Structures are given as C-alpha cells and as structure tokens.
Amino acid sequence: MIQTLAQLERHAQDADAAPTVNLLSVIAPYMGVFFAAFFVAIILTPIMRWAATRNGVVDWPDLKRKNHVQPVAYLGGVAIFLGWLVGVTLCYFIAPQPNGDGAITASLINFPMSIILGAAAITLTGLFDDVYGISPRVKVGGQLFGAAALANEAVGLQLIESSIQLMGLPEMPGWVVYLLGTAVIAVFVLGGCNATNLLDGLDGLAAGVTAIAALGFLVIAGIIVLRTLDSPGDASAWDPIRIVMCLAILGAVLGFLPYNFNPATIFMGDAGSLLLGYLSVATILMFAGTSNGIVIVTAALIVFALPIADTALAIFRRKMQGKPIFSPDCHHIHHLLRRSGMSVKQATLTLYAFSGFFAVTGASLVWAEVRWRYILAVFVVLYGFIIVTAYKYGQLQQLQQEQRAQQADADDASTIAPPSAGRNGHAHPNGSDKPSDASKMPAGPPV
C-alpha cells in the first residue's frame, strides 16, 4: 500500500513536470511570421499609395456603385502580397522559435515554391487589371495558372482520394485521380478568387473578412497539430506549413487594414482581392492532406461561408435576370445593408460579425471532433438556405424589373397618345379643344 502511494505520488509529480500543450503553445513558435508580414505590410502600404497616386493608378468615383466621393489609390494588393511573401519566406532562413516548454520543436520550413509562384501570378494578373485593364478571359487565365501551381504541388488532390473512399467507389488509376483533382482545384481557385473580388465593395470589408477567415483556419490548423501529438503517426510535413500560411495571411491583411478601413485611403484592387481569394482557397485545400481531410475541408468551407454566400447570391440573381455572371450590379449583401439605412462602417462591422460566426462554427465543429455526416448536415443546411434566399431574391428582382418595364411602356404610350378632338370632331393643331393663339390673330390682307 505504501509502495502504491509512492508510485502515485511519483506519477503526480511527473504529470506536474510535463509541459502543458495547448493551442497557443502550438502557434507560438511561428509568431515571427505574423510580425514580419504585419510590419512589411503596414510600412509598404503608404508607399504603394504614394506610387499609385503619383502614377494615376486610382479608383474614380461613379456615385452609383461606389461609396467614395474622391479618387482613392489602388496597389494595396501589392503591399499585401509583399507582406505575405516576406512572412512565408522567413522560414527558409530562420527557424521558428520553440515555446520554451519543450513540447513543440521547430526547424526550418520549406514553404512550397509552387504556392508562391501561383500567388505571384495571381497578384500580377490583378495588378495588370488595376493599371491597364484586361479582359475577363485573361484574368481567368491567370487564375488557372495559379490553380495549376497548386496541382503541381498536389495541394488538394487528396480530397478526391478521400471522396472516392468515402463513397465506396473502386480504386481509380492515378492519372484519373490527378485529372479530377486538377479540375476540382481549378473550380476552387476560380470560385475563391472571384468570391473575394465580389465581396470587395466596402472599405475594409474584404480585408477584414479574410482576416477573420484566416484566424478560423489558424485555429483549425492548430487543432490538427494538437491531435498529432497524441497520434504521432498522423503527423505531416504540411502541419507547420498550414500554420505559417495562416499567420502570414493574417499579418499581411492586418497591416493593410488600418489604411483600408472606412474612410479608406487606399484600395487593394484586383491584385489584392484575387490574391486573398487564392490564398484562402489554397489554405482550405491544404487541409485535404490530413487524416480526415474531407471533414476538415468541409469545416473550412463553412469558415469561408460569407464570400461564397455573396457569390452564390450574385450568380443566381444575374442568371435569373438573364445577365452575364460577371456583369457588375449593386445588389450584393453589403449593398442591401447600405440601402437598409446602415452606414459603411455599420454594414462592414455587421458582416464582420457574420464572418466571425461562420469562423467559430467551422472551428468548433473540428474542435468537437464532430463526425463528417453532421458537419455535412450543417454545410447543406447553411448553403441550402443561401441558395433558397438567392432564388427568392432573384425572383423578386426579376418581378421588380418586369414591373418597371411595364410602367415604362405605359408612360411611353401615354406620351405618344393621339391629340384629343375639338367640338367639331377635329383636333386643333395644338392638340387641345381650344383654338391656338395663332387662330385668334386677325387675318392678313387678301392676296
């Protein structure tokens, strides 16, 4: 009995001496990435504003879809890209600092060069559009190049393998899996880039929502690392890369946001909005390489729900009105909030709250280790509600458009109606029952 008590006491002492590992201790070694990205972005943003103003790369107000009344500089996306780039490349030269308790060790991280090349291509595509203006086909081509870069690094290909296993389908040849995976990656990249681009309609909106989503992704990435400590066999070389990616995005965006929040002194432009969409999608696809990748990817899509929701609403609305899906309009979620009486700041903060709700929901589902079928249920209900709302709103917009057209036709018909007849059944030249002033004038001498 005495020996047993001694053993229990020894075990208790060992437990007290053991390092406590939590989410913060997992992320702490990589915080240098955040600070590097933040300081580079916050220093370069005013420099890019000066360069844009000096060279006339500004957004001119149109008093219809845009809320600013003075020209605002572009090129903020370049500062975001450079901040993110410095953050991710820092790990090539400086090892992340261990947290001191010995629970997490860190070494040099080889961040995938293909992702960097893809991000550079996306940024250049948006930059050319901001400065010179390019056709939608060229923009799509740049986005597909970024998707090819992810496919070259096999980012997201595991999602196809997990889906095949989940559905009980027979094993497919490797080239078939690669082609299917490449197609899925292309859809993700095109959807994510354009979703963030469409959301960039109010000061600070796209940047803030992306920062909140990146924070949600960071929590999910940290949870994955915590689980690998209990199951070392599930550890992956992608675990620290995901954390670095999220911290670099978060630092670069937060460094840019003070200049972009209402009233904005600089816009990110397409260079920034396309880049943030690409980086968000790349992060989501990175989760496909985990032991239960399809579960994590589904939860990450919930975190990114707000940009997807706004894009789904836009596509449904424009299709029902017979317009091209890339045609601009003023019926996005932020436009509706503005028309409801909210100021720019109120509408932006409201959408921040919605984005935060989605981020907490997605991260909580991963934290609670909810089974995929229940996460899928949340996903289906959420996006089903979005689709039905989009359909209803599209019908309402179409009905209002038809009513306006009918009213315009009625107004035109009343304008060109034939003149009324006089007492003798004939209309006077001036279209009234009364003789004109000219008919009252005395007749001239006979000819």
Buried (B, 14 or more C-beta within 10 A) or exposed (E): EEEEEEEEEEEEEEEEEEEEBEBEBBBBBBBBBBBBBBBBBBEBBBEBBEBBBEEEBBBEBEEEEBBBEEEBBBBBBBBBBBBBBBBBBBBEEEEBEBBEEEBBEBEEBEBBEBBBBBBBBBBBBBBBBBBEEBEEEEBBEBBBBBBBBBBBBBBBBBBBBBBBEEEEEEEBEEEEBBBBBBEBBBEBBBBBBBBBBBBBBBBBBBBBBBBBBBBBBBBBBBBBBBBBEEEEEBBBEBBBBBBBBBBBBBBBBBBBBEBBBBBBBBBBBBBBBBBBBBBBBBBBBBBBBBBBBBBBBBBBBBBBBBBBBBBBBBBBBBEBBEEEEBEEEEBBBBBBBBEEEBEBBBBBBBBBEBBBEBBBBBBBBBBEEBEBEEBBEBBEEBBEEBBEBBBEBBEEBBEEEEEEEEEEEEEEEEEEEEEEEBEEEEBBEEEEEEEEEEEEEEEEEEE
